[in-house]
Amino acid sequence: MVYDLIKKRKICYLGLIAGIIAGTVYVNINWYKSSDVINTYLCNFNRTMTSKDIIKNELQYYIFENRLKEMFIVFLFNMTFIGSAFNCMYMFYLGGTSAIVSSMMTLRYGYKAFCYFGMSVCPHYIVYMQMVMFAMTFFSSLKDKRIKKGMLKSVIINTCIIILLIWSESMLEAYVRIDYFN
């Protein structure tokens, strides 16, 4: 059963790994050409993040709303014939953006950046990635089947699970995120 699940998600994992590699290579090639711009961006980003007072209720609502929109877009694309290609490109995007941020921080701050990047994505990113993979697998399996009377219960339960994962991820990101406690 686990092997079948991994086999179904193989294209997503390949997209994620390719995105991580591409993002890392991109930053390492362009670092010296635009290091002043990147340093300015990182310094501005750090000042903005540390100087803002965060209203956690509004942050949670904002994250929940954005994740719900993301999953709706994943749903829409998975109902079409380009669902697998979209899933691969979406995972490529997620891996690439994570690699770009972590690589920029590493080149700027050294090994301490790994610690900070790890703190900034835990624990919510673990739930987020599981939610994305679960949603992609569920939505792509829906496309191939016609919804029957007995299957409606399964669709409702899985949709509720996805919404619950979105809610818990937004709660974790808004309230439990480790780097807020600095």
N, C-alpha and C positions, 0 to 999 in steps of 0.2 A: 504494500500500500504506500509506504513512504517512497519507495523507488519510483512508483508510477507518478506520484506527486512531483518528485524532483525531475522526472522525465518531461512532464508537462510544462514545468517552469524553466526548463533548460535555456530556452531562448531569452527569457527575462534575465537569468543569471549571466548569460553571455553578454547581453546588452549592458548590464551593470558593470561588469568587469572591463568591457571595452570603454565605457564612459570614464571609469576611474583611470585607466591607462591614458586615454586621450586627454583628459583634464590635466593630469600630471605632466605629460609631455608638453602640452601647450604652455603651461606656466613656466616650465624649465627652459623652453626655447625662447619665450618672449620676456623672461625676467629681466635680462640685462638691457633689452631694448626699451622697456617701459617700467623700469623699477621705480623711478620717481613717481610715476602716476599710481602704481600699485601701493607704494609706501604712503602716499598722500591719502589714498582711499582707505587703507587700513587704519591710519591714524585718525582720520575723520570718523570712520566706523566705530572705532574704540571709544572716542570721545562722546559720540552720540549715544552709544549703548550704555555707557557708565553715567551719563548726565541725565538721562530720562527717568522720570518717576513712572513706574509701571503700575497701571491700574489692572490688576489681575483678572477681574471679572470681564472687563472689556477685551483684554487680550485673549482670554479663553473663547469668548464669543467670536472674535475675529478669526482665530485659528479654526474653530469648529466650522464656521461659515466657509472659509477657504478650502478646507479639507473636503467638505461636503460637495462643493463645486468641482473639485478635482476628481472625486469618485464618480460624480455624474458624468463628467467628460470621459473618464475611463469606461463607464458603462456604455455611453453612446458609441464610442469607437469600437468597443468589443462586440456590439450588435451588428457591425458592418463586416465586410469581407477583409478589411485591412486591420482587424483587431490584433492579430499577432504582430504585425509590423509596428503598430502603434505601441503595443506593450514593450517591444524591444527598444524603440526610440525613447519612450518615456523612462525606462530604466537607464538607458544611456545618458539621458539628461540628468537624472538624479545622481548617477555615479560621477558624471562629469562636473556638475556643480559642487558636489562634495569634495572632489579631488582638487578643483581649482581653489576653493577656500582653504583647504588644509595645506596644499602646497604653497600658496601665498603666505600663509601664516608660518609655515616651517622655514621658508626661505628668509622671512623677516625676523622671526624670533628664535629659530633653532629648535632644539628638541623639546623645549617647554611648550611649543605650539601643539604638539601631539597631546599633551596633557590637557591643555585648554580646549582643544577641539573635541577631545573625548568627553570632557565635562559638558560642553555645550550641546552635545547630541544625545547624552544619556539622561534619563532613561526613556524619554519620549520617542527617540528615533528608532529604538528597537520595536516599539509598538507600531510606529508608522510604517516601517518596512514590512512587518507582518500583515498589517492591514492592506497595504498596496498589493502584496502578493496574493493574499486571500481573495481580495476583490477581483483581481485580474483572472485568477483561476475560476472563480465562481461565475463571473460575467461571460468569460469565453465558453464555459460549459453550457450556459443558458442559450447561447446563439445556436448551438447545434440541436437543441431539443425544442419540441413544441411544449408549451405549458399545458399540462393536463390537470385534471381535478385533484389528484393526489399529490401532484408536484407543487401546487400552489402553497401548501403549508411549508414545504422546504424553502421555497423562494422567500416567503415572508420571514422565516426564521433566519436565513442567511442575510437578508437585508437588515434585519434588526441587529445581527451580530456585527455587521459592517458599521452601522450607526453607533453601536456601543463602543466599537474600537475607535471610531472617530472622536467620540465624546471623551473616552479615557485618554487618548493621545493628546487632545487639547487640554485636558485637566493636567496631565503630566507636564506638558510644555509650559503651561501658564503658572503652575503652582510648585512643581517639584524639581524643575530644572536646576541642576547643580550649580551652574555658573552664575545664577542670580544671587547666590549666597556669599559672593566675594565681598 
